[in-house]
Amino acid sequence: MNLEKEIEQIKQRNKKVELDKKWETSFTRRICICILTYIVVVIYSYLIRYFDNIFLSSLVPVIGFTLSTLSVKYIRKIWEKKLNNTKE
């Protein structure tokens, strides 16, 4: 009984790992990160356009990447639902 439970847990973990791998290599994820990073860069550049400071300019990729990866979590949920619907 315990062995069957462990096997089932391993199968569930493997499904999660496979889904994570699909997401990490998906075209959807890459495009979303690019678009969201671009939007953040444009907004941030507009806000600091009158400042000539290397430290402020250096924040652009950091802020863009951070915000895009936080936002991608919601896009992933939609992507997973769509992926699950196509399997059924």
C-alpha positions as CSV (number, residue, x, y, z in Angstrom):
1,M,0.0,0.0,0.0
2,N,2.7,2.4,1.0
3,L,4.7,1.6,-2.2
4,E,1.7,2.4,-4.4
5,K,1.3,5.7,-2.7
6,E,5.0,6.6,-3.2
7,I,4.7,5.6,-6.9
8,E,1.7,7.8,-7.3
9,Q,3.5,10.7,-5.7
10,I,6.5,10.2,-8.0
11,K,4.2,10.2,-11.0
12,Q,2.6,13.4,-9.9
13,R,5.9,15.1,-9.3
14,N,7.1,13.9,-12.8
15,K,4.0,15.5,-14.4
16,K,4.8,18.8,-12.6
17,V,8.5,18.7,-13.7
18,E,7.5,18.0,-17.3
19,L,5.0,20.9,-17.2
20,D,7.7,23.2,-15.8
21,K,10.1,22.1,-18.5
22,K,7.6,22.8,-21.2
23,W,6.9,26.2,-19.8
24,E,10.5,27.2,-19.5
25,T,11.1,26.3,-23.1
26,S,7.8,27.6,-24.5
27,F,7.6,30.3,-27.1
28,T,4.8,31.9,-25.2
29,R,7.0,32.5,-22.1
30,R,9.8,34.0,-24.2
31,I,7.5,36.4,-26.1
32,C,5.7,37.5,-22.9
33,I,9.0,38.3,-21.2
34,C,10.2,40.3,-24.2
35,I,7.0,42.3,-24.5
36,L,6.7,43.0,-20.8
37,T,10.4,43.9,-20.5
38,Y,10.0,46.3,-23.5
39,I,7.0,48.0,-22.0
40,V,8.8,48.5,-18.7
41,V,11.9,49.9,-20.4
42,V,9.8,52.3,-22.4
43,I,7.9,53.6,-19.4
44,Y,11.0,53.8,-17.2
45,S,13.0,55.5,-20.0
46,Y,10.3,58.0,-20.4
47,L,10.3,58.7,-16.6
48,I,14.0,59.2,-16.4
49,R,14.6,60.9,-19.7
50,Y,15.9,64.1,-18.1
51,F,18.4,62.4,-15.8
52,D,21.9,61.4,-17.0
53,N,22.7,58.9,-14.3
54,I,24.3,55.5,-15.0
55,F,22.8,54.1,-11.8
56,L,19.3,55.0,-12.8
57,S,19.9,53.6,-16.4
58,S,21.3,50.4,-15.0
59,L,18.0,49.7,-13.2
60,V,16.2,49.3,-16.5
61,P,17.0,45.6,-17.2
62,V,16.6,44.7,-13.5
63,I,13.2,46.2,-13.1
64,G,12.0,45.0,-16.5
65,F,13.1,41.4,-15.9
66,T,11.7,41.4,-12.3
67,L,8.3,42.8,-13.2
68,S,8.0,40.6,-16.3
69,T,8.8,37.4,-14.4
70,L,6.3,38.3,-11.7
71,S,3.7,39.0,-14.3
72,V,4.4,35.8,-16.3
73,K,3.0,33.7,-13.4
74,Y,-0.5,34.8,-14.5
75,I,0.2,34.1,-18.1
76,R,1.5,30.7,-17.2
77,K,-1.8,29.8,-15.6
78,I,-3.7,30.7,-18.8
79,W,-1.1,28.7,-20.8
80,E,-1.5,25.7,-18.6
81,K,-5.3,25.8,-18.9
82,K,-5.0,26.0,-22.7
83,L,-2.5,23.2,-22.7
84,N,-4.7,21.0,-20.6
85,N,-7.8,21.8,-22.8
86,T,-5.9,20.7,-25.9
87,K,-5.0,17.3,-24.3
88,E,-8.6,16.5,-23.5
